Amino acid sequence: MLITLCYLYLWARWGARPARIIRSTVRRLHGTRCSFTFCRSGGGGSKLQLEEPGAPGAPGAPGVAEDSVCLRMGNRVFFIDETQSIDDLNKWALLLVSPFIYPGDVLEAEHIAFVIESILLRSQNLPTPFFPSDTILKWSDCCLPLACRPGEPYKLFAEASIDNFSELGIAFMENRLQMDNGMVPQKIVSVHLQDSVLKELQQLTSSTITEVEELTSALSFKIKPGQEGTKHLGRDDQKVQDEECNQKKSSASQEEPTSVSEKGDDVDEHHHLHLSSCHECLELESSTIESVKFASAEDIPDLPYDFNSSLEGSVNTACHIGQGKRVNVTGKPPNVLLFVGSDSQEAHQRFQQLRSILTDCVDTDSYTIYHLKEKKVLSDPWLHNCLLLIIATEQPISEAICQQFMAYLSQGGKVLGLSSSFTFGGLQLRSKEELKKTIQTLVFSKADNNEMKLNVLTSGSIYEEGTGELLSLGKLKGYLENIEKDKIIVHLPFGTNGGEAILCQVHLEMSPSTLIQTQDAFNLLKSSNFKRYEVLKEILTVLGLSCELNKIPPLTPLYLFTAEEEARVSFMQWLARNVSPEGVMTFSKLNLKFVSSYKPELEVTPSHMPVITATEEFAPEHFNLEIYRQNLQTKQLGKIILFAEVTSSTMSLLDGLMFEVPSSLGLVAIAARQTEGKGRGGNVWLSPVGCSLSTLHIHIPLYSHLGQRIPYVQHLMSLAVVEAVRSIPEYQDINLRVKWPNDIYYSDQMKLGGVLVNSTLVGTTFYILIGCGLNVNNSNPTICINDLIIEYNKRHNKNLSLFRVDYLIARTITVLERLIDAFQDKGPNAVLPLYYKYWVHSGQQVRLGSDEGPMVWIVGIDDSGFLQVHQEGGDVVTVHPDGNSFDMLRNLIIPKKQ
């Protein structure tokens, strides 16, 4: 006990001194024009090498006065030196339209500009951090990046408040400062901006911007005194309804201009109308000529669980995350790719047949199934975005494609071969003509070594050892019940990263009705059809897929809700003027029939939807109107709600209605579950019960800041989702981030959601639908927001409540409206500070064109919303996606100049 007390005394007396020294020194001397330096004492000079090498040695070395050293901790030193300046930006890549220009007196008086030098991680010469991971400080949480200088070391120019700069220095000294993308900080040096630099910056940027702290404050919800901002997050519905609204509306932003005359000369500052770039987006995203579509969500994961928690943050055991088995532990997107050979009509039919069989075997709420076309195998970046590759073609496979398949295996990929010529690992195929397209008895040995027999149709080939060394076989195997016991199914683990393949020479993928003409043969195969599915499920399970099936429920009617009574009256008056005498509104793809109450005989199909208008007595299980009303603090958006328990797609519900409903009514479609969710480039959204699924309707005038930069709509929506979470008190450290152009990520590791924007220009108005799908409550197939909160609570001994879907949708719409207002007022400058604060790309490198293309540094997004990169020794250029459906950041291309 005495020893323990001594340790506590020593910690209390001395443990916090380094942090106090740094804070007090920076606070006391920041106005004296000296320079603060944090660096490793074993390397790096005391002077910041902005232009030429040859600076003096490290602290303690010749050229640095010992009396300038304020603090030493291990091999790290904090000292004060003469003023360091940046007087030339020619060698820096500006983060365009970044939070860069502040009035000189504000920057010098309240903020500190500084440069962080970092290098790529080299574990052999860097010490292991000696602080626990829960104390790690992410650099971007404490500063705003302004410019960068790619190279070794990588230099990042940023600014921060005095207190945040001190926190960065403390974290650096304690070896717990985290950079992005494997970079390790080596030095932090405060700098002074010369007047000439400030003037240069003012010439490069069209207008000054509001500081990110002001923008965040404007976007944040104001909490009433004495109330907790997150009381209602996890309460059950009745308790929430009994609470008073704990948030009040923020002051209204300035109205957006609707004409050129209202904007005056400000329109002249805009670029020309971005329709040419929109056309490029149109081509890249394979959109229709009727709409200008932009990058959208990729395969949004599903949310099978519903979370509720009390005020104290406890999780209801009936819906705890742990109750479900995580079906995808790899972290890869849940894509199953089918390769069926040459791109022909016959191949397309094989794809449809195989897809139909797979949907009967696997949980379609957990996986999406795509056709990997032959021409895409060597060009698209599918290797990093594939959970399982199925090869189902008897055609010869080229050597180049085989090498690509082997590269996928070497990275830990899973392969299922179905009657294909693909082999490896000392295994070869031998043709046996007497077996071709004949019915044989298969003896299949399962993972638990139990055997089963079934009738199968064979391809006519068998597996046998070749001349090379045969790899060790896995636990699954299958052979024919004949004298030779011909090998017909083999299991081959491969490499050190967990890659494996199961290769079959029986037609497990085809139903008896598509294979056999004679009645006797049909009967033989049909009698084993159940076992055929059992074998296929066993193989898919061993390869890491879940074969626990969920039945797709029937579609349900739409229910009309409103956020306030005034909006309801306005909508019903508009509706009375626009429906037919039978209460029907007819559009090209959908008919909406408005009725006061639901009757079982009403038809509910993807093309015919009844809308129930009298909803006072209807209380849906997955949507609480009172929670939504309390947290929607908008002037216009999200006031009229069309809710469905099960629908085909929220985007489809509003596809025709978007051109009829006045913008003042603020329409949004929300579903508890979608059966045909839409994504970018033909991708689909996995969207079962529990997922945050919504499509919001907005109008944007053509002659406005946002109207001339429509690609920014997707950025604003992604940002709104992240800000809706991280602006809540105590939730600011939930590591939710934006990934260009339209994804929401956990850190830079895993995707939680995405955005789909469909925009159509009619006259001088953009009619826009913004679809958003977000993992809120589910652990499968990747990760969800409530996973992050539960983990955060465990690590930090906190009791943060879990999120409800209705709560988060309302907050997101509220934040989006304020972001749009800010953008319309001041253009990209108004939102980019916050966007850069949350994005995952700071200091990130990508390759142009292909995996062998030149390496470039991501430096920001341009005035039109496209990504900008900088190649060392080259210029900053704008890049576009190449149109692949897997990863927007891979195979980036520099568009040809017109």
C-alpha positions, 0 to 999 in steps of 0.5 A: 500500500505504501509503495502504491501511495508513493507512485500516486504521489510521484505521478501527481507531482511530476507526471503532468509537468511535461504537458504543463510545460508545453502548454504554458510555454506556447501560451506565454511565448506565442506572441513573441515571434519565436519558433516552437520546435518538436523533433527527434533528437537523433535526427532532423535539424533545428531549422525547418528545411523549407528550401535547401538542405544543410540546416544545423544539427539536432538539438544538443548538436552544434548550432543549438543552444542548450538553454533553448531546450525546454523539455526532453522526453526520451529521444524527443526534444521541445525547444524554442528558436529564432523565427522560421518563415515561409516566404515562397509557396512555389514548391508547395501544393495548396489544398485548393479552396482550403481553409487557408486565408485568414486575416493576418492579425487573426492568424498571428494572434489566435492561431499558430501556423506550423509544418509537420514533417513525416516519413513512411513507417519503417518498423526496423528503425522506429521505436514502438509507442509506449502509450496505450492505443486509447490515448492516440491523438489523430493529427487531423482532429487538432488542425486544419491542413493548408498545403503539402509538399510531397517527398521524403520527408512529407511536409504538411503545412497546417494551422491550429489554435494555440491550445490545439497546437500544444496538444499536438506537441504533447502527443508528439513528445509522448509518441502518441501522435498519429498521422495518416496512411502509415506516416510517422511524424518526425518534426513539428515547427511553428512558422511565420507567414510573410506578408508576401505569402498572404498576398499571394494566397489572396490572389489564389483564392477568390474569397476569404472563408469562415474558420472551421470552428465557426462553421461547426458551431453554426451546424451544431445543435444547441442544447437547452440548459440542464438537458443532455443532448443524447438522452433520447438516442437509445430510449424505447419509443414511449420514453422518447415520446414523453420527453420534451424536445431537447434541441432548439432551432438554430438561426436561419441561414441566408436565403439562396439566390434564385436568379442572376440578378439576385446574385449580381456580379458574384456569378461572374466569379463562378466557372462556366456551367459545369455541364461538360464535366457533368457529361464526363461524369455521365459517361464514367458512371454509365448513367442515362441521358435523362439525368445527370448522375454522379458517383454513388454508393457501392454495395451498401452493407446490410443491417440485420439487427435493431439496437435499443438502449436506455439512457445509461447506454445499456444494450438490450440483450434481445438485439445485442450485436453479439447475438449474430455471427459476423459473416465477413471477418475479412473487412473486404466489400461483400462482393461475389464475382462470377467469371463465366468466360467471353462476353457473349449472350451465352455467357450472360445466360450462364451468369443469370443461371449461376446467380439464381442458384447462389441467391438460393444458397447465400444470404442476399442481405449480406452479399452482392453478386456481380458479373466479372466480365472478361474485358474487366479482369485485367483492368478493373481493381476487383482484386481488392474488392472481392470476397469470393471469385467463382470461375464457371466456364469450360472455355480455355482461360488465357494465361494473363487472366490466370495470372490475375486469378493467381494474384488474387489467391496470393492476396488471400482470395477465395476461389470456387471453380465450377467445371472450369479449366483453371488449375494450379499447384501441381494439379492438372486436368485429364479428359475422360470422354466416357464421363462427359455429360454423364450421370455419376455417383459422387462421394463427397467428404465434408469438413467434419469428415462425414461423407454423403453420396449423390447423383451428379452430372460430370464435366468429363474431366478429372483432377490428377497430379501433374509433374510439379510438386502437389500442394497439400490438400484441404479438408473437402474432397469429392471422388466418383464411386468407380474403380479409379475413384476419380478425383472430381472435387479438390480443396487447395489452400494457397500461400501465406495470406489465407488464400484457398480454392475449391475446384469442381468438375461436376455441374453443381451450378445447374439445375436438372431442368436445364441439363437433361432431356430424358425423363430417367436422367431428370429423375436421377438428378432431381432426386439428389437436388437437395443434396446438390444444394447441401454440397454447394452450401458446404463449399461456400461456407468453407470459403467464408460465406454465410448460407443462412437464408433470410426470406425476402418479405413482400412489399408494403404500402407507403405511409404519409407522415409530416414533421409539422401540421402546417406542412401536412395541410400544405401537402394535402392541399397540393395533393387535392389539386394534382391527383385524378378523381380516383386519387392516382398520380401516374408517372413513367415507372410508378403509379401512386394511389392515395387512400385514407386507409389500408385495405388488404385488396390494395395492390402493392407492386414495384410499379403500383404503390398505395399511399396511406394518408390517415396515419394517426393510428399507425405506429411502425416498428422501425420508425418513430415519428416523434423522435424524427420530429424532435431532431429535424430542425430545418426550414424546408428539407425533410418535412413530408415523409413517405415511409415504407416497411418494405419497398423496392427502392426509396430512389424509385419512389420519388423518381417521378414525384420529384418533378411535381412536388413544390420544393417548399414541401421538402419531400423525403422517402424512408424505408426500413428495408429495400429489396432493390436498392440502387448504387453507382454504376449498376451496383446494388445496396444491401439494405435489410431492416435496421439500415438507415435508408433514405432518399431526399428531394431538393431543388438547386437553382442553376445560377447559384454556387452549388448549381454550377458545382453539382458534383459537390452535392454528394460531398455535402451529403457524405459530410452531413452524415459524419458531422451529424454524428461527430458534432454531438457532445462526447461523440466527436471522437467516434472515428467516422470519416468521409472518403472521396467522392461519396463514401462514409468510412470507419477511419480509413479502414472499412466502409459504413455507407455511401451516397447516390445522387441523381440530378436532372436539369430542367430549365434553370433548376436542378431537380435532385434526389440524394439517396443515402444508405448507412450502417447504423445497427448491424455488424454484418457484413462489415461494421456499423456505427453502433459497433464503433460506439460500443468499442469506444465505450469499452476502451474509454469507460464511457456510457454513450448511447447507441443511435436510432435510425430515425434520429440519425436521418433527422440530424443528417437532413438538418446538417445537410440543409445548413451545409447547403445554405453555407455553400450557396452563400460563400461557395466551396470555401464555406464547407471545405474546412470541415470536409478536410477535417474529416476526410481520409486522404491527407497524405495519401498516395494513389497510382494513376491509370493502373497498379503500375502507374505513376505515384501521386499525392492527393492534395484536395478537391478542385472547384468542381468537386473532382480530386486533385493530385500532385506528382513530385516535380510536377503540377497539381492536376485534376483526375477523374475515375475510370468508371470501374465499379469497385474502387473510385480511387483506383485507376484514376485518369487525367481527362483529355483537355478539350 
